[in-house]
Amino acid sequence: MKSNAVQFELIKTCGRTGARAGILHTPHGDIDTPVYMPVGTQAVVKAMTAEEMKGLQAQIILSNTYHLHLRPGEDLVEKAGGLHAFMGWDRPILTDSGGFQVFSLADLRRIKEEGVHFRSHLDGSARFIGPEESMSIQQKLGADIAMAFDECSPYPCDRATAKEAMDRTHRWAERCLKAHTRPDQALFGIVQGAFEKDLRIESVKALKAMDFPGYGIGGLSVGEPKALMYDMLDAMQPHYDEHKPRYLMGVGTPDCLLEGVARGIDMFDCVLATRVARNGTLLTRDGRMVIKNKQYEEDFRPIDDSCDCFACTHHSRAYIRHLFKAGEITGARLATIHNLRTLIRLMQEIRQAILAENAELPEALREGWLASIVVSGVALVCYAWTSEAAFWTGVITVALAYLYSWRTVRLKALPVVDVISHILMLSALLFLAGMVIAAPGLVLPAARLFGPLITLWFAREGDLARGNVARQPGRAAITASTLMIGVATVVMMAALVSAMMGMAGDLTRETFASDVLVVPQSVAVYNNVLGADENLAGQLKALPEVETVATLRAASSSKDGSPLAVLGIDPAVTPQVTTLTMRPLPRSIIAGSSAVVRRTAPK
C-alpha cells in the first residue's frame, strides 16, 4: 500500500549545485531539510533523554528494527503504544529495515529469496526476517517512516554479485509494498547497485516506477574511498523524482554531510557523533579534538567558541578532560551533547545558506542585472513622450534584458565562471546603455522634483544651479551621464571581484575535503619547484589528533616548447583528503611512471 502519510515540499534548489531545502511533513510534525538524524538504535540516543534531544533541536530520531526485534521485541513496543510513547518522543521517528544489520552478521546468516535466516548475536537463537516480516515489525513499532527490506552488497564485490543483490532488493521492495498496510506510516524504497553507475541508475528508475514516497540510498559508506561514494551520488542525482526526499543511509561525518547536500541529499544518519564522543573525540569547526590529550589539561576555553550547546556554554576543555580521565560518565554525556549539536547546527546553517543563495547568479551580479532592466525601463517611459528613435532604443534595450533573463535559467548548469562572464558582460552593457539613454530625459523631471529642496538647502547656489539646468538641460545631461557611467563601472568591477572571490573560495572548499588546509608563510623554492618544508609533514603527523597528512608540491617545466605544470602528490593518502582523482598519464608525455590529478566534475 502506498501511503501519503509523509509529504515532501521542495522549497528551493541551489542554482550552482544540487543542494535542496525543503520541508518533510509527517504525522508527528514537520522536518526542515536537509536534516541530520541522530541514531537511537535501541529506542534511545545513547546517554541522552528525549527532552535533551529536543533541547539540541533534533527534529527526528532513527531507531533500529533489527535490535528492537531482538530486544525488547516489537510486540511489547506495540503494547506500550508504539515507539513514540515507549521512548517518550513526540517528534518524527524513522526505522530502518534491519537489512544492513542482518547482512553484517556474515557467517551468522544465509540469504535466500524468501528472506534471511540468521542467528541472534545476543543468544545465538535462530531467526528469520524477510520483506513481510520486516514490514510487520516496523508497523508494530509505529515509526513515521519505515524502510523497505533490502540486500546490501559488500565492498568490494564483482558486478554479478552487485546485480544479484540489486535485483533481489527490487523484488523484495515490491513485496514490502504489498505487505505494508499502515496508512499513518510512509514506506521508503532503498537504492542498491554497489559501485556500478549503470546499476545505481537502474535501481533509482526501478524504485521510481514503484512510486515510493521517498528514496533511501544504501550500500554506500561501507569502507569505500569517499571520492567513490561521491561519484555514485553524482551518477544518481539527475534520475530521482525531485519532489521526493532522498536519504543517504549511514553517513554523518561533517565533510560527507556537506558533500552529500551538494549532491541533492535531504536526510542523513550516522552513529559516529555519539560513538566517538564516548571515546573522548569532539567535533569542532577546526576538525576533531581528542579531549583526553594532555594539551587540554589547562585549557579553560570552551570546546568550540561558536557552539551554543550546554557543554560549550557551561564548561571548559580542561573540565571535560578531567571527567574523562576520572572515568566520570558525565564527560561522555557532555561530549555527546556537543557532537550532536554540532552536526544539527551544521545542517541548520547549510539550510540557511541554501535559502539565502541566489539560484541563478551571485547576488552582486544579479543586482547589477536587475538595475539595467529598471534603468532601461525608466528611459523608455521618459523618452516615449519626446523621441520616436529613443523610444525604440529603450524598447530594444528592455527586450534584450528580459530575453537574457530567460537565458539565465538555462545557464544554471554551466560552470560558475561561464555564468559570470555572460551575465557580467551583458549586465554592464545594458546598465551603461540605460544610464546614457535615461540621463537626458531625467534631467528636467529631476530638477523639478528636487529643485525646491536644493534651493532651500543651498540657498543662492541652489537657485543658480536650478536655473542653469532649466536653461541648458543638455549640458547637465552630459555631466550626469558621465557620473552615472563612472558609478556603473565601479559597481560592475565590485561585482566581478566579489563573484571571483566567492568562486575561488567555493573551489578551495570543494577540492580540499580535509579538515585543515595548511599553507606555510614561507615555502621552499628552488629551480621553479614550489613546496612546503619537508619536515612539516612529519611534524603534523606527530600531533596526536591528526589522522592523515597529505602534502602537495608544484613544479613548472615544458614539453616541446609548451609550458607544463606538475603537481606532486602521495597517491596513497591524497584521495582521502581531497576530491581529486588520479589517472595514468601517457608515457608519450612524461617518461616513466607518473600520474596527473584532475577534478572529478567540471565546476
C-alpha positions as CSV (number, residue, x, y, z in Angstrom):
1,M,0.0,0.0,0.0
2,K,1.3,3.4,-0.9
3,S,0.8,5.8,2.0
4,N,0.5,9.6,1.8
5,A,1.4,9.9,5.5
6,V,4.6,11.8,4.6
7,Q,4.8,14.6,2.1
8,F,7.9,16.4,0.9
9,E,7.7,20.1,0.0
10,L,10.6,21.3,-2.0
11,I,11.3,25.0,-1.1
12,K,14.5,25.8,-3.1
13,T,17.2,24.2,-5.1
14,C,20.7,25.8,-5.4
15,G,21.4,27.0,-8.8
16,R,25.1,26.1,-8.8
17,T,24.9,22.7,-7.0
18,G,22.2,20.2,-6.4
19,A,21.6,21.3,-2.8
20,R,18.0,21.4,-1.7
21,A,16.0,23.0,1.1
22,G,12.6,21.6,1.8
23,I,10.0,20.5,4.4
24,L,9.1,16.9,5.2
25,H,5.6,16.8,6.6
26,T,4.9,13.8,8.9
27,P,2.2,12.8,11.3
28,H,4.4,13.9,14.2
29,G,5.5,17.2,12.9
30,D,7.4,18.9,10.1
31,I,11.1,18.5,9.4
32,D,13.2,21.1,7.8
33,T,15.6,19.6,5.3
34,P,18.4,18.9,4.8
35,V,18.5,17.2,8.2
36,Y,20.8,15.1,10.3
37,M,19.0,12.3,12.2
38,P,20.6,11.2,15.5
39,V,20.6,7.5,15.9
40,G,18.6,5.9,18.7
41,T,19.5,2.3,18.0
42,Q,17.6,0.7,20.9
43,A,14.9,3.4,21.3
44,V,17.3,5.9,22.9
45,V,20.1,8.1,21.7
46,K,23.0,6.8,23.9
47,A,23.4,8.9,27.1
48,M,20.6,11.3,26.1
49,T,17.0,11.8,27.2
50,A,14.2,12.7,24.9
51,E,13.9,16.2,26.4
52,E,17.7,16.8,26.0
53,M,17.3,15.8,22.3
54,K,14.6,18.5,21.9
55,G,17.0,21.0,23.6
56,L,19.6,20.2,20.9
57,Q,16.8,20.9,18.3
58,A,16.8,17.4,16.9
59,Q,13.8,17.1,14.6
60,I,13.8,13.3,14.0
61,I,15.4,10.2,15.6
62,L,16.3,6.9,13.8
63,S,15.7,3.6,15.6
64,N,16.8,0.1,14.5
65,T,14.4,-2.6,13.5
66,Y,16.8,-5.5,14.0
67,H,17.9,-4.5,17.5
68,L,14.3,-3.7,18.7
69,H,13.1,-7.0,17.2
70,L,15.6,-8.9,19.3
71,R,15.1,-6.8,22.5
72,P,12.6,-5.9,23.8
73,G,10.5,-7.2,20.8
74,E,8.0,-5.4,18.6
75,D,5.0,-6.9,20.4
76,L,6.0,-5.2,23.7
77,V,6.6,-1.9,22.0
78,E,3.2,-2.1,20.3
79,K,1.5,-2.8,23.7
80,A,3.3,0.4,25.1
81,G,1.6,2.4,22.3
82,G,4.4,2.3,19.7
83,L,7.8,3.8,19.7
84,H,6.7,7.4,20.3
85,A,5.0,6.5,23.6
86,F,7.6,3.9,24.6
87,M,10.6,6.3,24.4
88,G,8.7,9.5,25.3
89,W,9.4,11.2,22.0
90,D,6.6,13.1,20.3
91,R,8.5,14.1,17.2
92,P,9.1,12.1,14.0
93,I,10.8,8.7,14.0
94,L,12.4,6.6,11.2
95,T,13.1,2.9,11.5
96,D,15.5,1.2,9.2
97,S,14.6,-2.2,7.8
98,G,17.1,-4.3,9.7
99,G,18.7,-5.4,6.4
100,F,22.1,-3.8,6.9
101,Q,22.5,-5.3,10.4
102,V,21.4,-8.7,9.3
103,F,23.8,-8.8,6.3
104,S,26.6,-7.6,8.5
105,L,26.3,-10.8,10.6
106,A,28.4,-12.5,7.9
107,D,28.8,-16.2,9.0
108,L,25.7,-16.0,11.1
109,R,23.2,-15.6,8.2
110,R,22.0,-17.2,5.0
111,I,20.4,-15.2,2.2
112,K,17.5,-16.8,0.4
113,E,14.9,-15.5,-2.0
114,E,12.3,-15.7,0.8
115,G,14.4,-13.6,3.2
116,V,17.4,-14.0,5.5
117,H,17.9,-16.8,8.1
118,F,20.3,-15.7,10.8
119,R,21.3,-16.3,14.4
120,S,20.9,-13.6,17.1
121,H,24.1,-12.0,18.1
122,L,22.7,-11.9,21.7
123,D,21.9,-15.6,22.4
124,G,22.5,-17.4,19.1
125,S,18.8,-18.2,18.6
126,A,17.7,-18.9,15.1
127,R,15.7,-16.1,13.5
128,F,14.2,-15.2,10.1
129,I,13.4,-11.8,8.6
130,G,12.0,-11.3,5.1
131,P,10.2,-8.4,3.5
132,E,6.9,-9.3,5.0
133,E,8.4,-9.9,8.5
134,S,10.3,-6.5,8.3
135,M,7.0,-4.7,7.4
136,S,5.2,-6.4,10.3
137,I,7.9,-5.4,12.8
138,Q,8.1,-1.8,11.6
139,Q,4.3,-1.4,11.5
140,K,4.1,-2.6,15.1
141,L,6.9,-0.2,16.1
142,G,4.9,2.6,14.5
143,A,7.5,5.0,13.2
144,D,6.5,7.8,10.8
145,I,8.8,6.4,8.1
146,A,9.7,2.7,7.5
147,M,12.3,1.4,5.1
148,A,11.9,-1.5,2.7
149,F,13.9,-4.6,3.3
150,D,17.0,-4.7,1.1
151,E,20.1,-6.7,0.4
152,C,23.3,-4.6,0.9
153,S,26.1,-5.9,-1.3
154,P,29.6,-5.9,0.3
155,Y,32.6,-3.8,-0.7
156,P,34.4,-4.7,-2.7
157,C,32.3,-7.1,-4.9
158,D,32.1,-8.1,-8.5
159,R,29.4,-6.8,-10.9
160,A,27.5,-10.1,-10.9
161,T,27.2,-10.0,-7.1
162,A,26.1,-6.4,-7.2
163,K,23.4,-7.0,-9.8
164,E,22.1,-10.1,-8.0
165,A,21.7,-8.1,-4.8
166,M,20.1,-5.2,-6.6
167,D,17.6,-7.4,-8.4
168,R,16.6,-9.1,-5.2
169,T,16.2,-5.8,-3.5
170,H,13.8,-4.7,-6.2
171,R,11.8,-7.9,-5.8
172,W,11.7,-7.5,-2.1
173,A,10.6,-3.9,-2.5
174,E,7.5,-5.0,-4.4
175,R,6.7,-7.5,-1.6
176,C,7.2,-4.8,1.0
177,L,4.7,-2.5,-0.8
178,K,2.1,-5.3,-0.8
179,A,2.7,-6.2,2.9
180,H,2.7,-2.6,4.1
181,T,-0.8,-1.6,5.2
182,R,-0.4,1.1,7.9
183,P,-1.9,4.4,6.5
184,D,-0.2,6.7,9.0
185,Q,3.3,5.4,8.1
186,A,5.3,6.1,4.9
187,L,7.5,3.4,3.3
188,F,10.7,4.4,1.5
189,G,12.4,2.2,-1.1
190,I,16.2,1.6,-1.0
191,V,18.6,2.1,-3.9
192,Q,21.3,-0.5,-4.3
193,G,23.8,-1.3,-7.1
194,A,27.1,-1.3,-5.3
195,F,29.6,0.8,-7.2
196,E,28.3,0.2,-10.7
197,K,27.0,3.5,-12.1
198,D,24.6,2.0,-14.5
199,L,23.2,-0.4,-11.9
200,R,22.7,2.6,-9.5
201,I,20.7,4.5,-12.2
202,E,18.7,1.3,-13.0
203,S,17.8,1.0,-9.3
204,V,16.7,4.6,-9.0
205,K,14.5,4.2,-12.0
206,A,13.0,0.9,-10.7
207,L,12.0,2.4,-7.4
208,K,10.7,5.5,-9.2
209,A,8.4,3.2,-11.2
210,M,7.1,1.7,-8.0
211,D,6.1,5.2,-6.8
212,F,7.7,5.1,-3.3
213,P,7.2,8.4,-1.4
214,G,10.9,8.6,-0.7
215,Y,14.3,7.1,-1.5
216,G,16.9,5.5,0.8
217,I,20.4,5.2,-0.7
218,G,22.0,2.1,0.7
219,G,25.3,0.3,0.2
220,L,27.5,3.4,0.5
221,S,29.9,4.4,3.2
222,V,30.8,0.7,3.6
223,G,34.5,1.1,3.5
224,E,35.0,2.6,0.0
225,P,37.0,5.8,-0.6
226,K,34.8,8.9,-0.2
227,A,35.5,10.0,-3.7
228,L,33.9,6.8,-5.0
229,M,30.8,7.4,-2.9
230,Y,30.5,11.0,-4.3
231,D,30.9,9.6,-7.8
232,M,27.9,7.3,-7.2
233,L,25.8,10.2,-5.8
234,D,26.7,12.3,-8.8
235,A,25.5,9.5,-11.2
236,M,22.2,9.0,-9.4
237,Q,21.3,12.7,-8.8
238,P,19.7,13.5,-12.2
239,H,17.4,10.5,-12.1
240,Y,15.4,11.0,-8.9
241,D,11.9,12.4,-8.7
242,E,12.8,15.9,-7.5
243,H,9.6,16.2,-5.4
244,K,10.5,13.2,-3.2
245,P,13.1,13.1,-0.3
246,R,16.5,11.4,-0.6
247,Y,18.0,9.7,2.4
248,L,21.7,8.7,2.4
249,M,21.9,5.9,4.9
250,G,24.7,5.6,7.5
251,V,26.5,8.8,6.5
252,G,27.2,11.6,9.0
253,T,30.7,13.0,9.1
254,P,30.8,16.8,8.6
255,D,32.6,16.6,5.3
256,C,30.2,13.9,4.0
257,L,27.2,15.9,5.1
258,L,28.4,18.9,3.1
259,E,29.3,16.8,0.0
260,G,26.0,14.9,0.2
261,V,23.9,18.0,0.5
262,A,25.7,19.5,-2.6
263,R,24.6,16.4,-4.5
264,G,20.9,16.7,-3.6
265,I,20.6,14.6,-0.4
266,D,18.0,15.6,2.1
267,M,18.4,13.2,5.0
268,F,21.4,11.7,6.8
269,D,22.1,9.4,9.8
270,C,25.2,8.1,11.5
271,V,26.3,6.8,14.9
272,L,29.7,8.5,14.6
273,A,28.8,11.6,16.6
274,T,27.8,9.6,19.7
275,R,30.3,6.8,19.3
276,V,33.4,8.9,19.1
277,A,32.0,11.2,21.9
278,R,32.1,8.2,24.3
279,N,35.8,7.8,23.4
280,G,36.6,11.4,24.1
281,T,36.7,12.7,20.5
282,L,34.9,16.0,19.9
283,L,33.7,17.5,16.6
284,T,34.6,21.2,16.1
285,R,34.8,23.6,13.2
286,D,38.6,23.2,13.2
287,G,38.4,19.4,13.0
288,R,38.4,16.6,15.5
289,M,39.6,17.2,19.1
290,V,40.8,14.4,21.3
291,I,40.0,15.9,24.6
292,K,42.0,13.3,26.6
293,N,45.3,14.7,25.3
294,K,47.5,16.5,27.8
295,Q,47.5,19.8,25.8
296,Y,43.9,20.4,27.1
297,E,44.8,19.9,30.8
298,E,45.0,23.7,31.5
299,D,42.8,24.8,28.6
300,F,39.9,26.8,30.1
301,R,38.3,27.7,26.8
302,P,35.0,26.1,25.6
303,I,35.2,23.2,23.2
304,D,34.1,25.4,20.3
305,D,33.8,29.2,20.8
306,S,31.0,29.3,18.2
307,C,28.9,26.4,19.7
308,D,25.8,27.2,21.7
309,C,25.4,23.7,23.3
310,F,25.3,23.2,27.1
311,A,28.8,21.8,27.2
312,C,30.3,24.8,25.5
313,T,28.4,27.5,27.3
314,H,29.0,26.0,30.8
315,H,32.2,24.0,30.8
316,S,35.8,24.2,29.7
317,R,38.1,21.8,27.8
318,A,40.1,21.3,31.0
319,Y,37.0,20.2,32.9
320,I,35.7,17.8,30.3
321,R,39.2,16.3,30.0
322,H,39.2,15.8,33.8
323,L,35.9,14.0,33.7
324,F,37.2,11.5,31.1
325,K,40.4,11.0,33.0
326,A,38.4,10.4,36.2
327,G,36.1,7.9,34.4
328,E,33.0,10.0,35.1
329,I,30.1,9.3,32.8
330,T,29.2,13.0,32.7
331,G,32.2,13.5,30.4
332,A,30.8,11.2,27.8
333,R,27.4,12.9,28.2
334,L,28.8,16.4,27.7
335,A,30.8,15.2,24.7
336,T,27.7,13.6,23.2
337,I,25.7,16.8,23.7
338,H,28.3,18.8,21.9
339,N,28.8,16.4,19.0
340,L,25.1,16.1,18.3
341,R,24.5,19.8,18.5
342,T,27.5,20.4,16.2
343,L,26.0,18.3,13.4
344,I,22.5,19.5,13.9
345,R,23.6,23.1,13.8
346,L,25.8,22.4,10.8
347,M,22.7,21.3,8.9
348,Q,20.7,24.3,10.1
349,E,23.4,26.6,8.7
350,I,23.6,24.7,5.4
351,R,19.8,25.1,5.0
352,Q,20.0,28.8,5.7
353,A,22.8,29.1,3.2
354,I,20.7,27.3,0.5
355,L,17.7,29.6,1.2
356,A,19.9,32.7,1.0
357,E,21.7,31.7,-2.1
358,N,20.5,33.1,-5.4
359,A,19.5,30.3,-7.6
360,E,20.9,31.7,-10.8
361,L,23.5,34.3,-10.1
362,P,25.8,35.6,-7.4
363,E,23.9,38.4,-5.6
364,A,26.1,41.3,-6.7
365,L,25.7,40.3,-10.4
366,R,22.0,39.8,-10.0
367,E,21.6,43.3,-8.6
368,G,23.5,44.8,-11.5
369,W,21.4,42.9,-14.0
370,L,18.1,44.0,-12.4
371,A,19.4,47.6,-12.2
372,S,19.9,47.5,-16.0
373,I,16.3,46.5,-16.5
374,V,15.0,49.2,-14.1
375,V,17.1,52.0,-15.6
376,S,16.2,51.0,-19.2
377,G,12.5,50.9,-18.2
378,V,12.7,54.4,-16.8
379,A,14.4,55.5,-20.0
380,L,11.6,54.0,-22.1
381,V,9.0,55.9,-20.1
382,C,10.8,59.2,-20.3
383,Y,11.5,59.1,-24.0
384,A,8.1,57.8,-25.0
385,W,6.9,61.5,-24.9
386,T,9.8,63.0,-26.8
387,S,11.6,60.9,-29.3
388,E,10.5,58.0,-31.5
389,A,14.1,56.9,-32.0
390,A,14.8,57.0,-28.4
391,F,11.5,55.2,-27.7
392,W,12.5,52.2,-29.9
393,T,16.0,52.3,-28.4
394,G,14.5,51.8,-25.0
395,V,12.2,49.0,-26.3
396,I,15.2,47.1,-27.7
397,T,17.2,47.6,-24.5
398,V,14.5,46.3,-22.3
399,A,13.7,43.4,-24.7
400,L,17.4,42.3,-24.6
401,A,17.4,42.4,-20.8
402,Y,14.3,40.3,-20.5
403,L,15.5,37.9,-23.2
404,Y,18.6,37.3,-21.3
405,S,16.7,36.8,-18.1
406,W,15.1,33.8,-19.8
407,R,18.6,32.6,-20.9
408,T,19.9,32.7,-17.3
409,V,17.6,29.8,-16.4
410,R,19.4,27.7,-19.0
411,L,22.8,28.8,-17.7
412,K,22.3,27.3,-14.3
413,A,24.0,24.0,-15.3
414,L,27.1,25.8,-16.7
415,P,30.3,26.3,-14.7
416,V,30.1,29.4,-12.4
417,V,32.8,31.2,-14.3
418,D,30.8,30.9,-17.6
419,V,27.7,32.3,-15.9
420,I,29.7,35.2,-14.5
421,S,31.3,36.1,-17.9
422,H,28.0,36.0,-19.7
423,I,25.9,37.9,-17.1
424,L,28.6,40.4,-16.3
425,M,29.2,41.4,-19.9
426,L,25.5,41.9,-20.7
427,S,24.7,43.5,-17.4
428,A,27.4,46.0,-17.8
429,L,26.4,46.9,-21.4
430,L,22.7,47.2,-20.5
431,F,23.5,49.2,-17.3
432,L,25.7,51.6,-19.1
433,A,23.3,51.9,-22.1
434,G,20.4,52.5,-19.8
435,M,22.2,55.2,-17.8
436,V,23.2,57.1,-21.0
437,I,19.7,56.8,-22.5
438,A,17.9,57.8,-19.4
439,A,20.1,60.8,-18.3
440,P,18.8,63.5,-20.7
441,G,15.2,62.5,-20.2
442,L,15.6,62.5,-16.4
443,V,17.3,65.9,-16.1
444,L,14.3,68.2,-16.2
445,P,11.9,65.9,-14.2
446,A,14.6,65.5,-11.5
447,A,15.3,69.3,-11.5
448,R,11.6,70.0,-11.0
449,L,11.3,67.3,-8.3
450,F,14.4,68.1,-6.2
451,G,14.9,71.8,-7.2
452,P,12.9,73.3,-4.4
453,L,14.7,71.1,-1.8
454,I,18.1,72.0,-3.2
455,T,17.2,75.7,-3.3
456,L,16.0,75.5,0.3
457,W,19.1,73.7,1.4
458,F,21.8,75.6,-0.5
459,A,20.0,79.0,-0.9
460,R,21.6,81.1,-3.7
461,E,23.9,78.3,-5.1
462,G,20.9,76.0,-5.3
463,D,18.8,78.6,-7.1
464,L,21.6,79.2,-9.7
465,A,22.0,75.5,-10.3
466,R,18.3,75.1,-10.8
467,G,18.3,77.9,-13.3
468,N,21.3,76.5,-15.3
469,V,19.6,73.1,-15.6
470,A,16.4,74.7,-16.9
471,R,18.3,76.8,-19.5
472,Q,20.8,74.1,-20.6
473,P,19.5,70.6,-19.9
474,G,21.8,69.1,-22.4
475,R,24.9,70.1,-20.6
476,A,23.6,68.8,-17.3
477,A,22.7,65.5,-19.0
478,I,26.2,65.1,-20.3
479,T,27.6,65.7,-16.8
480,A,25.0,63.3,-15.3
481,S,25.7,60.6,-17.8
482,T,29.5,60.8,-17.1
483,L,28.9,60.4,-13.4
484,M,26.4,57.5,-14.0
485,I,28.9,55.7,-16.3
486,G,31.5,56.0,-13.6
487,V,29.2,54.7,-10.9
488,A,28.1,51.8,-13.2
489,T,31.7,50.9,-13.9
490,V,32.6,50.8,-10.2
491,V,29.5,48.7,-9.5
492,M,30.4,46.2,-12.1
493,M,34.0,45.9,-11.1
494,A,33.0,45.3,-7.5
495,A,30.6,42.6,-8.6
496,L,33.3,40.9,-10.6
497,V,35.7,40.9,-7.7
498,S,33.1,39.7,-5.3
499,A,32.0,36.9,-7.7
500,M,35.5,35.7,-8.4
501,M,36.5,35.7,-4.8
502,G,33.4,33.7,-4.0
503,M,34.2,31.3,-6.8
504,A,37.8,30.9,-5.6
505,G,36.6,30.1,-2.1
506,D,34.0,27.6,-3.3
507,L,36.6,25.9,-5.5
508,T,39.0,25.5,-2.5
509,R,36.3,24.1,-0.2
510,E,35.1,21.7,-2.9
511,T,38.7,20.5,-3.8
512,F,40.1,20.1,-0.3
513,A,37.9,17.8,1.8
514,S,40.4,17.7,4.7
515,D,39.5,19.4,8.0
516,V,42.5,21.7,7.8
517,L,44.5,23.2,4.8
518,V,47.9,24.3,5.9
519,V,49.7,27.0,3.8
520,P,53.0,27.9,5.4
521,Q,54.1,31.6,5.4
522,S,57.4,30.5,4.0
523,V,57.9,27.8,1.4
524,A,60.9,26.2,-0.2
525,V,61.5,27.5,-3.8
526,Y,64.3,26.0,-5.8
527,N,64.7,25.8,-9.6
528,N,61.0,26.6,-10.2
529,V,59.9,24.0,-7.6
530,L,57.4,25.1,-5.0
531,G,56.5,23.1,-1.9
532,A,56.3,23.1,1.9
533,D,59.3,22.3,4.1
534,E,59.9,18.5,4.1
535,N,59.9,18.5,7.9
536,L,56.4,20.0,8.1
537,A,54.5,16.8,7.2
538,G,56.4,14.8,9.9
539,Q,55.7,17.5,12.5
540,L,51.9,17.4,11.7
541,K,51.8,13.6,11.7
542,A,53.3,13.6,15.2
543,L,50.3,15.5,16.6
544,P,48.0,13.0,18.4
545,E,44.8,14.5,17.0
546,V,46.0,14.3,13.3
547,E,45.0,11.1,11.5
548,T,46.1,11.8,7.9
549,V,48.5,14.3,6.3
550,A,48.8,14.8,2.5
551,T,51.4,17.0,1.1
552,L,51.5,18.8,-2.3
553,R,54.4,20.0,-4.4
554,A,54.1,22.1,-7.6
555,A,56.7,22.4,-10.3
556,S,56.9,24.0,-13.7
557,S,58.5,22.6,-16.8
558,S,58.0,22.5,-20.5
559,K,57.2,19.9,-23.2
560,D,58.0,20.6,-26.8
561,G,58.2,24.3,-26.1
562,S,54.8,24.4,-24.3
563,P,54.6,25.1,-20.5
564,L,53.8,22.2,-18.3
565,A,52.6,22.4,-14.7
566,V,53.3,19.3,-12.5
567,L,51.6,18.6,-9.2
568,G,53.3,16.1,-6.9
569,I,51.2,14.1,-4.5
570,D,51.2,11.0,-2.4
571,P,48.8,8.7,-4.3
572,A,48.0,6.6,-1.2
573,V,47.0,9.5,1.0
574,T,45.8,12.3,-1.2
575,P,42.4,10.7,-2.2
576,Q,41.5,10.7,1.5
577,V,41.6,14.4,1.9
578,T,40.7,15.9,-1.5
579,T,38.1,15.4,-4.2
580,L,40.9,14.9,-6.7
581,T,41.2,11.6,-8.6
582,M,44.2,10.1,-10.3
583,R,44.6,8.7,-13.7
584,P,47.7,7.4,-15.6
585,L,49.5,9.9,-17.8
586,P,50.7,8.6,-21.2
587,R,54.3,7.8,-21.5
588,S,54.5,9.9,-24.6
589,I,54.0,13.0,-22.4
590,I,56.3,12.1,-19.5
591,A,58.6,9.2,-19.5
592,G,58.3,6.7,-16.7
593,S,55.6,6.1,-14.1
594,S,53.6,9.2,-13.3
595,A,50.2,10.5,-12.6
596,V,48.1,13.6,-13.1
597,V,45.3,14.9,-11.0
598,R,42.0,16.3,-12.3
599,R,38.7,17.4,-10.8
600,T,36.0,14.7,-10.6
601,A,33.4,17.0,-12.1
602,P,33.6,20.3,-14.1
603,K,32.9,23.3,-11.9
